[in-house]
Amino acid sequence: MSYKVAADVVILIHFLWIGFVILGFPVALYYNSAKWRLIHLGAVILMVLMQVTRTICPLTHLEAWLKSGGGEAKVYPGAFIAKWVERLIYVDDVTLEKIMYATMAYFALILLSFWFHPLHFKTKTDR
């Protein structure tokens, strides 16, 4: 597999990851699956930690590295096969500070959901 194709695959995985982080909350809340709500909570905690520490997503680094042909990538060169996906992930005029505030608000909403819609763990008598 060429570096360009691998970069395109990684950007699609990145897009799916972001979709899970954003859309996974209402889906998991609707079904109230303890397993999926906790997995989603872990994913959002990871995103919050990345925002607070101002860490760039490892998928972004991997995309840049693959796009540069496996060499040192100091900039984010060129366009991927799915340009519209890239535009959705890397929105212009959105600062890291705005992203951090939005992530924190989203995290607070998810934590509140555990209070207002508690998890239901199945017991042996529930089966």
N, C-alpha and C positions, 0 to 999 in steps of 0.2 A: 504494500500500500504506500502510495507516495505521501510526502509530507502535506501537500495541499489537500488531498482527500482526507487524511487524518485530521487536519485542522478543521475541515468542514464537519466531520463527525463530532469533534469535540465541541464546536459551537452549537450543534444541535443538542448534544447532551447538556450543555450549559443552559440552553433555552428550556429544556425539559425540567432541569433542576429548579430554575426560577419559577416555572409554572407550578411545580409541586409545592414550593415554598409559599407561593401566593394562593393558588387555588386548592391546595391540600387542606387548608383550614376549614372552609365551609363544607367540603365533602366529608372530612373526618368528623366534623361536628354533627353533621346530619345523621351519619350512621352511628355515631358515638362509639366507635371502635377504640377500645383502650390502647391496643397495640399501635394503630395508625396515628392516633392523637399524640401518643408519646414519641413515636418516630418523628412526626411533624414538629413537635415541640423541640426535640433535639436538633433538627435541621435549622429551626429559627434561632435557637440559642447559638448555634455555630455562626449564623449570619450576624447576630448581634455582636458576638465576640470579634468577628472580622471588622465590623464597623467601628467598634470602640477602640480597637488596637490599630485601626487604619491599615489593615492588611488587605492586600489585593487578593481576590479569589484565585486559588491555584489553577482553576480552569482557564482563567484569563492568561496567566503565565504560560500555561501549556499551549493555548491557542497561538500566542505570539511566537513561542519557540518553534512550533510546527510550521507556522506561516513563514518563518525566516529560513526554513529548510533545515532545521536542527542546529543552527548556529546561534550566536548570541543575538537576542532580539531586544534592542533598546527602545524601539518604537513599535507601534502596532501597524505594520505595513499592509497595504493593499486591501482588497475586499474579498470576502468569502463568497462561495457559491450561493449562499442564502443571505443576500445583502439585507433583505427586510428583517430577517431574524437578528442580524447584527445590530441593526438600527433599533430594534425593540430592546435589546440588552444594553446597549451603550447609547442612551438617550442624550442628545445635545442639551446644553443649558441646565443640566441637573448637577448640582454640586454634591460633593461627598457629604457635606453637612446636611443637606436636605435629605439625602438618602439615609443618613444615620438617624435623623429625627423620624422619618417615616418608618424605618425598621423598628425603632424603639416603641412607637405608637402601636404598630402591628403586634409586637411582642406583648405589650400590655393588654391588648385586646384578647390575644390568645390565652394569657394567664387568667384574665377575667372569665373566659369561657369555662375554665375548670371549676370556677366558683359557681357560676350560674347554671352550668350544664355538666355536673360531675360525671366522672367515669363510672361505668358499670362493669365490674369484673365478674365474669361468669364463675359460678361455683359448681360443684358436682351436682347439687340439687337443681340447678338451672337447666340441665341438659335434658 
